[in-house]
Amino acid sequence: MAADPAAKPLTGRVPAEAIRRTRLPRLSADVLQRYSALEDLCGTASDAMDRLGLAGAVPASVLAPNLPGARTVGQAVTVRNVERTDGPTQAAASGKGKMGEHEAYNQAGPGDVVVIEGLAGVSNLGGQSATVAQRAGCAGAVAGGGYRDPAASRALGFPIWSRGLTPITGKWRLATVEINGRVRIAGVSVDAGDLVLADEAGIVFVPFAHAEAVLAEAERIDRGDSLQKADIAGGIDLATLAATRYK
């Protein structure tokens, strides 16, 4: 990777060559705000993705939020973790941790969402990690494995979508091998810079190149939903409701 004169100083948590991108493509503030205005964020976006032949929705039954009412819209900074080959006993004896998610926080811009490919049943981030992520301006995290120290992230109001809680540290079990490359989360490929939409229903990953097209379709669906709700509230008879195409 060629040196970027505008890049931030690295943390040293991962080798420089493991950082695939230091500059991400950016969506406009207007696009992000319009996504945030969708009433049923992930449901509407999932429907729009279906209409456009795109796959990217993950239900909360697979990756659940840690906070009631959790909701976030932001671009992905990615972390790819793999299982260490030396085993936790030998790794702990060496005293050398190989997790490097802090470099993703270092590379993140305000409002970005950390997306971590990891292992189920093992913590991919804990309380201190969540604290650093929030301090760096991250809007939340998605962990394709477990996380721990739930009281810390709850106290911060820092939303995390994950495969569940665990007391088992990843420090001696995981190694970060790539930052801002492609990760795979619950069967969905996610690139750094892709849009992450998350709420109580689950997550929708929108490819960067399709973000504006998905938004246009989602807004059309959202308008139809609003009209249908207004008709229901206004007492329109069921036969008329059934015959009306709202979206």
N, C-alpha and C positions, 0 to 999 in steps of 0.2 A: 504494500500500500504506500503510495507516494505521500510525502509529508504535506500537511495542510497548514500553511502559516497562520490561519485563523483558528485552528483547532485549540481546544482547551488542553492544559497540561494534563498528562495521564496520571492515573492513580497508582499504576504499577501492579494492580491486582491481576491483570492478564497481560500476556505479551502484546506488544503493539500490533503485531501481525494478526492477532485474533480479532482486532477491531476492524470490521469490514467497511464501515462508513462512519465518518465523523460529521458529515453534513447530510441531512435528510431532506427529501422533497417536502415542501410545506403547503398545506391547504390554507386558504384564506380564512381570516377571522370570520368573515360573513358565512362561509360554508359551515364552519364549526358551530356558529350561533344558530343557524337554521336547523341543523341536526338537533341541537339542544332543545329547540322549540317544539319538536315532535312530541305529541302527548303520550303516545304509547311507543316509546323509543325503539326498543328492540323488536317488538311485534311488527310495527310498521316497516322497519328496515328489513326484517326477514321477508316480509311479503314482497317488498320491492326487489330484493335480491332474487326471489323466486321468479318474478315477472321478467327479470333480465337474464335468467339462466345462470345465476351465480350461486355458489355454495359458500357459506361462511358463518352460519348460525350454530351456536352451542347452547343447549338448554341449561338452566340452573340446576337441574338434577344431575348434571355432569360436573359443572363448575359453579359452585354456589357462592353467593356474596356473603361477606362476614357482617354486613351492617343492614338493618332493616331500611328499606327505601333507598338503598344505594343506587347511584346513577352517575355515569360519567361518559364524557365524549372527549377523545383525545387521540393523538397519533402514537403509534407503537415505537418504543425503543426495545430492542429484543436482546434476550439472553438465552444462549443454548448451553444447558448443563448436561453432562453425561455421568454415568456411574464411574467412580474411581476403580482402578484395577487392583489397588493394593489392599483393599479391605479396611474396615474401620479400626480394627485393633492396631494394625501396622501403621495406618495413617495417623492415628492419635499418638502413637509412640514417636512418630517423626516430628509431631508438632507443626506440620506444614499444611495449612488450609489451602485449598485450591479454588474456592468459590470467588467469583469476581463480579457479582451483580452491582457492586458499588461503581464500577466503571460505566455501567449503563446509566446510573443516576447522574454521573459526571457528564455524560454525553447528552442527557435529556434537556429538552427545552421546557419552558413553563407550560403546564397542562398536558404533557406527554403521559402515556400509560406504559408502565413496564410490563412486558410480556415475556414470561419465563418458561422455556421448555425444560422440564425436569422429571423427577421421579415421584410417583404416588407413594404416600406413607413416609416420605422424607421431607424435612423442611427445606424449602428453597429460599425462604426469607423469614426472618424473625422480627422481634420488636425493634431492635436497634437498626436493622436494615430498613424497616418501614419508616422509622424516624428520619433516617438519612434521605430516603426517597422523598418523603414529604418536604423536608427542608430544601431539597433540590428543586422543588416545584412540581414534582410528579403528581398527577391527579388520581392515581390509583395503580393497582397491579393485578395482573392475571397470571396465576401460577398453574402450569399444567401438571403440577404435583401438589405436595402439601406445604403448609406453613405453620409456624408456631408463635407462641407469645401473643395469644389473641387479645388479652387485656390491653396490651400496648397499642395495637392498631385501632382498637375500639376507642380508647381514650383520645387518640389523635383524630378520630373521625376519618381514618385513612381506609378507603374501600379496597378489599382484596377479593377476587374471585378465584376459587381454588378447588382442588379435589378433596379438601378437608384438612382438619387439624391433625397435628402429630407432635409428640414430644421429642421425636428423634431428629437430632441435628444432621444437617447436610454437610457440615464442615469436614467431616472425615469420610463422607460417602459420595460427594459430588465434586466434579471439576467443571469450571466454566471454560468452554473451548471456543466460544464465538460471541461477539457483541455486535449488534446491528447487522446480523445476517438473516438468513431465513430460518424460522423455527416452525415446528409442527405442534399445534395445540388441539388436543381432542380430535385429531384427524384433519384439522384445517391448517393449511400452510399460511404463514403470516410473514410478511417482509417488514423490515424497519421502514417506518413512514406510512404504513397502512393505517386506516382509520379503525379505532376500537370504540364500539358502542356497547355499553354494559348497564344493566339494571337488574331488578329483582327477578326478571324472567330468564336472564342469561346474558349471552354475549353475541354480538354480530361483528365479525371482522370484515371490513369493506376494503377491497384492494384499492390502493391509491389511485390508480388509473381510472377506476369506475366510480369514484366518490361522488362526483357531480351528477352523473347519470342516475345513480342510486338515490341521491337526494331529490332530484326532480320527480322521480317515480314515487318516492316516499311522501313527498309533499302532496302529490295528487291523491294518494291513498288517504292521507291524513285529512284532506279537505272533504273527501267523501264520507269518512267516518264522522266528521263534525256535522255534516248535513243529516246523516242518518240518525245521530243522537238527538239532534234538534227535532226531527220529525217524530221520533219515539216520545220525546218529552212533550211534544205538542199534541199527542193523542191521535196521530194518523192511524187509520185502521190497518189491521194486519195484512189484508189483501193488497192494499196500496204499497205498504212497506215491502211485501214480498215481490211485487212487480216492478219496483223501482231499482234501477241500477245506480248505485252510489259510487262504485269504484271499479 
